[in-house]
Amino acid sequence: MSSVRLEVYVQPRATRSGIAGMHDGRLKIRIAAPAVDNAANLELIGFLAGHCGVPRRQVRIIGGATSRRKLVEIEGVSELPPWE
């Protein structure tokens, strides 16, 4: 199964979740959940899974779990859909 890795910059406690462009060479994603009790990470996983059309279990944070800068791996896709 193919996979892609994506470097993201996460902004928790946003008004609503969505793509916010680029930040320091990474895709900036606003997440409505707070960065408490892993809530923002779980919402990020759900957001990316929904956008890429894969189950949540195929999206993993493989680096930066406690940081705003994260490395995410998405299995089951060979390229990412447009972020528009």
C-alpha positions as CSV (number, residue, x, y, z in Angstrom):
1,M,0.0,0.0,0.0
2,S,1.3,3.4,-0.9
3,S,1.6,6.3,1.6
4,V,2.6,10.0,1.7
5,R,4.2,12.0,4.4
6,L,3.1,15.6,5.1
7,E,4.7,18.3,7.2
8,V,2.1,20.4,8.8
9,Y,1.9,23.4,11.2
10,V,-1.2,23.1,13.4
11,Q,-3.0,26.1,15.0
12,P,-5.3,24.8,17.7
13,R,-8.4,26.6,19.1
14,A,-9.4,28.0,15.7
15,T,-13.0,29.1,15.1
16,R,-13.3,26.2,12.7
17,S,-11.0,23.6,11.2
18,G,-9.6,24.1,7.8
19,I,-6.5,24.8,5.6
20,A,-4.9,28.2,6.2
21,G,-2.2,28.2,3.5
22,M,1.5,27.7,4.1
23,H,3.7,28.5,7.2
24,D,7.4,28.2,7.1
25,G,7.4,25.6,4.3
26,R,4.6,23.5,5.9
27,L,0.9,23.2,5.3
28,K,-0.9,25.3,7.9
29,I,-4.0,23.7,9.3
30,R,-6.4,25.4,11.7
31,I,-8.0,23.0,14.2
32,A,-11.0,23.9,16.3
33,A,-10.1,21.6,19.2
34,P,-7.8,22.8,22.0
35,A,-4.3,21.3,22.4
36,V,-5.4,19.5,25.6
37,D,-5.7,15.8,26.2
38,N,-4.7,15.0,22.6
39,A,-7.9,16.6,21.3
40,A,-6.2,18.7,18.6
41,N,-4.2,15.6,17.3
42,L,-7.4,13.5,17.1
43,E,-9.2,16.3,15.2
44,L,-6.2,16.7,12.9
45,I,-6.3,13.0,12.1
46,G,-10.0,13.1,11.4
47,F,-9.7,16.2,9.3
48,L,-6.9,14.8,7.1
49,A,-8.7,11.4,6.8
50,G,-11.9,13.1,5.6
51,H,-10.0,15.3,3.2
52,C,-8.1,12.4,1.7
53,G,-11.0,9.9,1.7
54,V,-9.3,7.3,3.9
55,P,-10.3,5.8,7.3
56,R,-8.9,7.5,10.4
57,R,-6.8,4.5,11.2
58,Q,-4.7,5.2,8.0
59,V,-3.5,8.6,9.3
60,R,-0.7,8.7,11.9
61,I,1.3,11.4,13.5
62,I,4.8,10.1,13.3
63,G,6.6,13.1,14.6
64,G,5.9,16.2,16.7
65,A,2.9,14.8,18.6
66,T,3.3,17.5,21.3
67,S,4.4,20.3,18.9
68,R,2.6,22.6,16.5
69,R,5.0,21.3,13.8
70,K,4.1,17.7,12.9
71,L,5.0,15.0,10.5
72,V,1.9,13.0,9.4
73,E,1.8,9.8,7.3
74,I,-1.3,9.0,5.3
75,E,-1.6,5.4,4.0
76,G,-3.6,4.4,1.0
77,V,-2.9,7.4,-1.1
78,S,-0.2,7.9,-3.7
79,E,-0.7,11.7,-3.9
80,L,-2.6,14.2,-2.0
81,P,-5.9,15.8,-3.2
82,P,-5.9,19.6,-3.8
83,W,-6.1,21.7,-0.6
84,E,-8.7,24.0,-2.0
